[in-house]
Amino acid sequence: MWDWVPIVFVTFKVLALGLAMFFAIKWHYDQSKKGERRAALRTGAIMAAAFLLALVAVMLLAIGLSRTLGLDLSLP
């Protein structure tokens, strides 16, 4: 009976995220056409740097937490 739930939720999530990505890309494209190309590129670079910084912070937090809990992270 519950076999349809993941299918519906995953389909909804894919459609919602796809639609959001489409409108985000369209909005950024329209903004760059207004002559603010340099500002758009700078904002994109800042966002990419912030994402990488957040990714490193989460990675370090996960490694620290796993060592605190005594998990073995060594490769075989």
N, C-alpha and C positions, 0 to 999 in steps of 0.2 A: 504494500500500500504506500509506503514512504519512498518508493523508488523514484518517483517523479520530482520530489523536492529538490535534490541537488541539480537536476537538469534545469528546472525552472530558475533557481537562484543563480546558477552559473551563467545561464543564458542572459538573465537580466543584468548581472554584473558586467558581462562582456559588452552588452549593448549600451549600458549606461557609461562605462568607461570609454568606449569607442566614441560615443557621441560627445562626451566631455573633451576628449582629446581633439576631435575634429574642430569643435568650436574654439578651443584654446589655440590651436594652430592657425585657424582662420583669423582670430583676433590679433595674434602676433603678426601675421602676415599683413593685415590691414594697417596695423600701427606702423610697421616698417615702411609702408608705402607713403606715409605722411611726411617723410623726410627725417624721421627720427631714427635713422638706421644705426647711427653710432651709439645712441642711447640704448637701442634694443640689443645690440651686440654686447655692450657693457653689462646690461642687466642679465643677459644670458650667461655671460662669463661668471658673473657674481653668483648666479643661481647654481651653476655647475660646481663652482668652488665650495659653496655652502653644502651642496649635496655630498661632495666627496668628504668634506670635513665631518658631516653627520655620519657618513658611512664608516669612517675611521673611528669615530667616537663610539658608535654602536659595537664595532668589532672589538675595540679595546675593553668596553664594558662587558661584553660576552666572555672574552678570554679571562678577564679578572674574576668575574663571577664563577666561571667554571673552575678556576684554580682555587678559589675560596671554598667551593663545595667539594674539592678533591677529585674532580674528574680528570681522567687521563687523556690528554690531547696529543700524545705522541703518535707519529705515523708508524705503521707496522714495518 
